[in-house]
Amino acid sequence: MNESRWNDVDVVVVQYGAYDVLARCLTSILRASARPGRILVVVNGMEGTTVDRARLEFPDAEFVENVENAGYPKAANQGLRLSRARFVVLLNNDVVVEEGWLEPLRQSAIDHPQAALVQPKILSLGDRGRFDYSGAAGGFMDGYGYPCARGRIFTEIEADTGQYDDPCELFWAGGAALLIDREAALEIGGFDPDFFIFHEESDLAWRLHLRGRTVWFSPRSIVYHQGSASFGASVTATELKYYMMHRNDLLMLIKNLDGRELRFRLPVRLLLEVVNCGSLLATNPRELRGVVRALLWVGTHPGFVRSMRHAAQARRSVPDTAFRHLMIRGILPLQFYLARRRRFTDYREYARSDASRGTR
């Protein structure tokens, strides 16, 4: 029996893929003792059943069906606009929540009024003692646009031994499970629909930083994520993944860095992409095609890129120095591959709770 309902928090689940994955997610939300005010499911695609049947099996959820796949950011924005709650928790459909997950997430947002995003601890559904790739214990980034997380540097994923159980300020929060201050997100236009998939949550966090808002980690809220459960494993899907990852990473950097930083850092990032192509030629031709396609797209759409940057910079109210303490120093891939700093605790200046106080 559910004992409480938080009417100032709605949950939005973006659905794409197998129905049984969504059913598992909704069941975990409904079994928890504390429930959100509303559960909204935005359907981009459903395999295994119809939306009408889903409505019958989960009458406590509200379903919104898109005729075609609108992309993750657009569907998430639909959910934000349909909600009227102060906070919206955005969940991937391949997430399972733990009992007691909602209250600490909500409380973290209340305790930190400047926080526009709050992330729970995200563990792997397949190995519950290990962090999940998508967000882990909260995201950081270097000044060249390379992301990492506490508990995950590139493909190196750590076991959860409580080493990151301190609430702290983050640079970005994983989109697999994410509490959002609804008005703050909508004020800057929500997620960028042109990102379609990948890095949309990092871009949102960066644009919120430009407005002077913060991002926090709530370790007592725990969810489990089955990474890539909804994406598919076809050659076409894999190549789309690589293309969107590299393209959106470059766009995020171009959009959000201030002009002086961009003039220095973008050429370095482009050089690193070209160097990476040499190693991918022998190791991962699919990713190589994605990188080349991404570079060509960015290079052949200057007007679109300029307008995207102008829109982001027009909403800026603070300089980059306001959140630079949350950015990894140096070039992350060089530190990872050459200096062999494979765990987040190797980056000592960020492994402490000092980052949460902005004392650096």
Phi and psi in degrees as a GROMACS rama.xvg file:
@    title "Ramachandran Plot"
@    xaxis  label "Phi"
@    yaxis  label "Psi"
@TYPE xy
-77.1368  136.59  ASN-2
-103.338  -24.7275  GLU-3
-147.422  157.377  SER-4
-136.534  129.444  ARG-5
-96.3892  100.064  TRP-6
-74.6821  -11.5079  ASN-7
-91.9632  7.55434  ASP-8
-130.042  124.272  VAL-9
-108.391  154.768  ASP-10
-111.214  132.286  VAL-11
-117.049  122.927  VAL-12
-110.326  124.126  VAL-13
-91.9648  120.591  VAL-14
-105.448  125.121  GLN-15
-149.77  123.683  TYR-16
114.571  -149.071  GLY-17
-68.8564  139.629  ALA-18
-66.1027  -37.8457  TYR-19
-64.2555  -26.9818  ASP-20
-66.8248  -45.9423  VAL-21
-62.6328  -43.2975  LEU-22
-59.8013  -40.2238  ALA-23
-62.7874  -41.7967  ARG-24
-63.2489  -51.0598  CYS-25
-63.5071  -38.3328  LEU-26
-60.8014  -41.9731  THR-27
-65.3933  -37.629  SER-28
-65.6157  -44.0644  ILE-29
-73.4103  -23.4392  LEU-30
-80.7031  -18.1479  ARG-31
-68.0241  148.676  ALA-32
-70.3252  -29.1674  SER-33
-108.634  129.674  ALA-34
-120.655  154.323  ARG-35
-73.7254  168.092  PRO-36
-63.4151  -48.7284  GLY-37
-134.755  150.936  ARG-38
-117.666  112.538  ILE-39
-108.638  127.268  LEU-40
-112.723  115.147  VAL-41
-98.1197  114.398  VAL-42
-97.431  114.894  VAL-43
-94.2186  -18.5044  ASN-44
177.35  141.798  GLY-45
-138.23  127.671  MET-46
-111.113  139.981  GLU-47
100.425  -14.1817  GLY-48
-167.031  178.854  THR-49
-103.111  162.191  THR-50
-65.2895  -34.2234  VAL-51
-60.7256  -41.4585  ASP-52
-67.1098  -38.5179  ARG-53
-60.9524  -38.9309  ALA-54
-63.1009  -38.6632  ARG-55
-67.466  -39.8166  LEU-56
-79.327  -23.9612  GLU-57
-131.16  72.8437  PHE-58
-66.3659  -18.2633  PRO-59
-80.6676  -8.22226  ASP-60
-103.049  150.138  ALA-61
-106.798  131.297  GLU-62
-111.451  133.147  PHE-63
-121.85  121.424  VAL-64
-108.431  125.64  GLU-65
-90.7889  141.19  ASN-66
-62.4548  -39.0828  VAL-67
-134.375  169.449  GLU-68
-64.8101  109.121  ASN-69
-83.7995  -5.45279  ALA-70
90.5156  152.016  GLY-71
-62.2393  -47.9576  TYR-72
-61.9541  -41.3902  PRO-73
-65.7513  -41.2522  LYS-74
-65.4565  -40.5586  ALA-75
-62.4889  -40.183  ALA-76
-63.9341  -36.6578  ASN-77
-57.1566  -46.7007  GLN-78
-62.933  -41.4512  GLY-79
-61.1394  -39.8082  LEU-80
-77.2669  -29.3286  ARG-81
-73.8796  -30.1744  LEU-82
-72.8347  154.38  SER-83
-123.278  9.11328  ARG-84
-80.2466  160.709  ALA-85
-65.0042  -41.3733  ARG-86
-120.447  146.674  PHE-87
-125.964  128.229  VAL-88
-97.4033  117.228  VAL-89
-92.3915  125.928  LEU-90
-124.293  138.602  LEU-91
-67.0012  151.546  ASN-92
-69.3661  -16.8226  ASN-93
-95.8334  27.7582  ASP-94
-105.027  142.293  VAL-95
-120.052  127.729  VAL-96
-94.7328  149.011  VAL-97
-90.2112  152.089  GLU-98
-52.2435  135.033  GLU-99
80.4281  16.2809  GLY-100
-75.5027  -30.6343  TRP-101
-80.7978  -41.7346  LEU-102
-61.5385  -48.3821  GLU-103
-65.114  -30.275  PRO-104
-65.4666  -47.0648  LEU-105
-63.8051  -41.5254  ARG-106
-65.6636  -35.9847  GLN-107
-61.6678  -40.4514  SER-108
-65.3161  -39.1103  ALA-109
-69.4199  -39.267  ILE-110
-70.0286  -22.5908  ASP-111
-123.604  83.563  HIS-112
-59.6797  -24.7225  PRO-113
-80.1394  -10.6647  GLN-114
-73.1276  123.644  ALA-115
-96.9139  -20.4773  ALA-116
-135.457  141.609  LEU-117
-135.928  129.433  VAL-118
-109.145  137.279  GLN-119
-79.2403  175.129  PRO-120
-72.8595  126.828  LYS-121
-111.329  111.242  ILE-122
-106.563  162.773  LEU-123
-75.9069  131.601  SER-124
-68.6213  -31.5104  LEU-125
-77.8147  -23.4608  GLY-126
-144.355  89.5613  ASP-127
-68.7212  -7.93548  ARG-128
-95.0551  8.21221  GLY-129
-127.675  147.103  ARG-130
-66.5391  155.893  PHE-131
-91.6341  150.222  ASP-132
-58.1181  -39.7795  TYR-133
-85.9571  79.3657  SER-134
110.143  -38.4802  GLY-135
46.1011  -119.316  ALA-136
-106.49  29.9637  ALA-137
110.841  144.655  GLY-138
-98.9059  147.173  GLY-139
-131.256  178.073  PHE-140
-159.059  148.213  MET-141
-87.664  178.222  ASP-142
-76.7151  1.35112  GLY-143
-111.098  8.31942  TYR-144
91.6432  6.97284  GLY-145
-86.704  119.184  TYR-146
-89.5765  156.747  PRO-147
-150.903  177.232  CYS-148
-142.688  157.001  ALA-149
-65.8196  112.18  ARG-150
104.358  -5.49015  GLY-151
-154.883  113.54  ARG-152
-114.373  115.704  ILE-153
49.3968  -119.664  PHE-154
-94.153  2.11548  THR-155
-86.1691  110.185  GLU-156
-113.951  129.271  ILE-157
-91.8613  156.251  GLU-158
-73.6652  148.865  ALA-159
-88.7345  107.861  ASP-160
-114.027  16.0865  THR-161
86.9742  6.70814  GLY-162
-68.6673  -16.7783  GLN-163
-122.363  34.7229  TYR-164
-88.739  22.3444  ASP-165
-99.8206  131.3  ASP-166
-61.654  134.771  PRO-167
-154.012  163.7  CYS-168
-78.3714  142.541  GLU-169
-120.151  166.922  LEU-170
-87.0053  -43.5535  PHE-171
-140.054  164.169  TRP-172
-126.071  140.963  ALA-173
-66.534  134.588  GLY-174
-75.7417  -8.33499  GLY-175
-62.358  -33.5877  ALA-176
-153.366  117.389  ALA-177
-156.256  120.33  LEU-178
-85.0483  133.317  LEU-179
-124.932  132.36  ILE-180
-71.9478  107.737  ASP-181
-60.0868  -47.1933  ARG-182
-65.6506  -38.3898  GLU-183
-62.9007  -41.9601  ALA-184
-68.1734  -44.6282  ALA-185
-68.9884  -27.2462  LEU-186
-61.4747  -30.0747  GLU-187
-103.727  14.7601  ILE-188
93.7471  4.16768  GLY-189
69.7066  -156.749  GLY-190
-68.2618  148.49  PHE-191
-79.017  111.211  ASP-192
-65.2365  -20.0876  PRO-193
-71.7085  -12.5104  ASP-194
-78.8244  -23.9031  PHE-195
58.9132  -66.7198  PHE-196
-142.624  149.24  ILE-197
78.1456  127.924  PHE-198
69.0497  7.37146  HIS-199
-66.3258  -33.1224  GLU-200
-75.7246  -34.5655  GLU-201
-66.8624  -41.2838  SER-202
-63.5211  -43.2076  ASP-203
-60.262  -45.5196  LEU-204
-61.1632  -43.2851  ALA-205
-62.6081  -44.0274  TRP-206
-66.3086  -31.7227  ARG-207
-69.4443  -36.7063  LEU-208
-59.4438  -39.8232  HIS-209
-60.8335  -22.2103  LEU-210
-94.4166  5.14349  ARG-211
85.1936  10.3368  GLY-212
-89.3383  167.194  ARG-213
-123.102  169.072  THR-214
-129.787  134.408  VAL-215
-129.201  159.9  TRP-216
-112.172  131.449  PHE-217
-116.406  95.0444  SER-218
-70.2593  -21.6273  PRO-219
-79.5768  -10.3322  ARG-220
-94.7644  121.272  SER-221
-125.118  131.392  ILE-222
-132.874  163.075  VAL-223
-121.668  135.735  TYR-224
-122.976  130.838  HIS-225
-95.2595  88.8816  GLN-226
-54.587  134.411  GLY-227
64.8724  17.9027  SER-228
-66.7098  -23.7139  ALA-229
-107.185  0.721062  SER-230
-93.9267  -32.4915  PHE-231
95.2982  163.027  GLY-232
-127.254  20.4843  ALA-233
-72.7462  163.004  SER-234
-59.5845  -43.2699  VAL-235
-61.9903  -44.299  THR-236
-65.2393  -39.0988  ALA-237
-65.236  -43.2667  THR-238
-68.7066  -35.8978  GLU-239
-62.6243  -40.7255  LEU-240
-58.2386  -50.3252  LYS-241
-62.7658  -42.1456  TYR-242
-61.3199  -48.9268  TYR-243
-68.2133  -36.281  MET-244
-60.3693  -49.0844  MET-245
-73.7797  -41.1616  HIS-246
-63.212  -48.3822  ARG-247
-68.7346  -31.9971  ASN-248
-61.9937  -44.6875  ASP-249
-65.7324  -43.7942  LEU-250
-62.0611  -40.141  LEU-251
-60.486  -42.7641  MET-252
-64.2525  -47.8709  LEU-253
-63.651  -40.2023  ILE-254
-64.2431  -42.8716  LYS-255
-107.988  -23.5219  ASN-256
-68.5686  147.55  LEU-257
-71.1294  164.179  ASP-258
-58.6097  -43.9123  GLY-259
-65.3662  -43.9084  ARG-260
-64.8223  -40.3836  GLU-261
-63.4494  -39.3679  LEU-262
-61.99  -29.4443  ARG-263
-88.9045  -44.3317  PHE-264
-82.105  -32.9256  ARG-265
-63.3153  -46.2393  LEU-266
-59.2463  -36.3832  PRO-267
-65.0122  -43.6496  VAL-268
-63.9243  -41.445  ARG-269
-64.0134  -39.7508  LEU-270
-62.5333  -42.1525  LEU-271
-63.1988  -36.3991  LEU-272
-64.7166  -41.8409  GLU-273
-65.2454  -43.0761  VAL-274
-62.0609  -40.0486  VAL-275
-62.1317  -33.2353  ASN-276
-59.0904  -35.4854  CYS-277
-62.2109  -42.2284  GLY-278
-74.7086  -32.5101  SER-279
-70.6627  -22.957  LEU-280
-55.2742  -37.6422  LEU-281
-96.7043  -26.13  ALA-282
-102.308  -32.4554  THR-283
-153.808  79.784  ASN-284
-59.1727  -31.5164  PRO-285
-64.9882  -44.5649  ARG-286
-66.5858  -36.376  GLU-287
-57.6934  -45.6211  LEU-288
-61.9727  -37.5688  ARG-289
-64.7905  -41.1159  GLY-290
-65.2728  -46.9591  VAL-291
-61.5145  -43.8007  VAL-292
-62.5318  -40.2964  ARG-293
-64.3877  -45.2624  ALA-294
-62.4101  -41.9114  LEU-295
-64.4661  -40.5292  LEU-296
-63.2326  -48.2465  TRP-297
-62.3231  -40.5619  VAL-298
-70.6684  -24.0535  GLY-299
-102.628  5.36165  THR-300
-127.063  54.491  HIS-301
-62.5954  -38.1621  PRO-302
-64.8764  -44.1131  GLY-303
-62.3034  -44.1611  PHE-304
-64.4154  -41.7736  VAL-305
-62.884  -43.2127  ARG-306
-66.8329  -36.0153  SER-307
-63.2122  -43.6694  MET-308
-66.1392  -43.3801  ARG-309
-59.0513  -42.2304  HIS-310
-63.5221  -40.255  ALA-311
-70.3497  -43.6357  ALA-312
-71.7436  -26.5034  GLN-313
-64.9685  -24.0519  ALA-314
-95.0816  -0.204394  ARG-315
-65.948  136.706  ARG-316
-127.949  -7.39598  SER-317
-134.247  154.283  VAL-318
-78.0972  167.089  PRO-319
-61.8069  -25.5374  ASP-320
-62.7363  -20.3818  THR-321
-67.5763  -23.7317  ALA-322
-131.865  15.3241  PHE-323
-65.9844  -24.6554  ARG-324
-64.7199  -10.8343  HIS-325
-98.7922  5.35972  LEU-326
-107.551  134.465  MET-327
-62.5836  134.163  ILE-328
-76.4638  145.749  ARG-329
80.844  -164.781  GLY-330
-106.566  113.507  ILE-331
-56.7433  -48.7949  LEU-332
-61.946  -32.9879  PRO-333
-68.2224  -39.285  LEU-334
-67.9036  -35.9333  GLN-335
-72.8313  -49.6107  PHE-336
-87.0234  -35.6712  TYR-337
-93.2994  -47.5137  LEU-338
-84.8075  -7.30065  ALA-339
57.4366  41.4409  ARG-340
-88.264  91.4627  ARG-341
-96.233  -15.6031  ARG-342
-118.585  151.537  ARG-343
-62.7137  -30.7212  PHE-344
-67.2589  -13.5797  THR-345
-71.2666  -19.6159  ASP-346
-95.3069  77.3401  TYR-347
-56.3352  -34.5528  ARG-348
-68.1189  -14.7672  GLU-349
-112.038  -9.66655  TYR-350
-81.4901  -6.0017  ALA-351
-99.8076  167.025  ARG-352
-77.1799  0.796998  SER-353
-53.979  -36.3912  ASP-354
-60.3178  -29.8879  ALA-355
-70.0798  -20.7886  SER-356
-101.674  -3.36031  ARG-357
64.1717  33.8711  GLY-358
-87.3217  -9.12678  THR-359
